[in-house]
Amino acid sequence: MHLNEIPLALATFNIGVELGQLMFVFAVLLVWRVINGIIPRQGWITKIAPYAIGSMAAFWMIDRIVGF
C-alpha cells in the first residue's frame, strides 16, 4: 500500500461505517413504526426504552468506575 492510498482507504472505511449506522437507525425506526401500528400506546410501553437506556448507561458507568 502506497502512502497516497491511505487517505482514500480511511475515507471509504469511514463512509462505510457511517452508512452502516444510518442503516441501523432506519431499521430501528421501521421496527418502531411497525410496533406502534400493532400495539396501542399505553403508559408503561412508553417508559421501557428510557429505563432500558438508563439501566445500560448506569451499568457501563459503574463497570468503568470499578475497573478504573
C-alpha positions in Angstrom: 0.0 0.0 0.0 1.4 3.3 -1.0 1.3 6.4 1.2 -1.1 8.2 -1.1 -3.7 5.3 -0.8 -4.1 5.7 3.0 -6.4 8.7 2.9 -8.7 7.1 0.4 -8.8 3.9 2.4 -9.6 5.8 5.6 -12.3 7.9 3.8 -14.0 4.8 2.3 -13.9 3.0 5.7 -15.4 6.0 7.5 -18.1 6.3 4.8 -18.9 2.6 5.2 -19.2 2.9 9.0 -21.5 6.0 8.7 -23.7 4.2 6.1 -23.9 1.2 8.4 -25.0 3.5 11.3 -27.7 5.1 9.1 -29.0 1.7 8.0 -29.3 0.7 11.7 -31.1 3.8 12.6 -33.6 3.4 9.7 -34.1 -0.3 10.7 -34.9 0.7 14.3 -37.3 3.5 13.1 -39.0 0.9 10.8 -39.4 -1.5 13.7 -40.7 1.3 15.9 -43.3 2.3 13.3 -44.5 -1.3 12.9 -44.7 -1.8 16.7 -46.7 1.5 17.1 -49.1 0.3 14.5 -49.7 -3.1 16.2 -49.6 -2.3 19.9 -51.7 0.6 21.2 -49.9 3.1 23.2 -50.1 2.5 27.0 -48.3 4.3 29.8 -45.8 1.5 30.6 -44.8 0.9 27.0 -43.5 4.4 26.5 -41.3 4.0 29.6 -39.5 0.8 28.5 -36.9 2.4 26.2 -35.8 5.2 28.6 -35.4 2.8 31.5 -33.5 0.3 29.4 -31.1 3.0 28.1 -30.7 4.4 31.6 -30.0 1.0 33.1 -27.4 0.2 30.5 -25.7 3.6 31.0 -25.6 3.1 34.8 -24.2 -0.4 34.4 -21.4 0.8 32.0 -20.6 3.8 34.2 -20.3 1.6 37.3 -18.3 -1.1 35.4 -15.8 1.6 34.2 -15.5 3.1 37.6 -14.8 -0.2 39.3 -12.3 -1.1 36.5 -10.5 2.2 37.0 
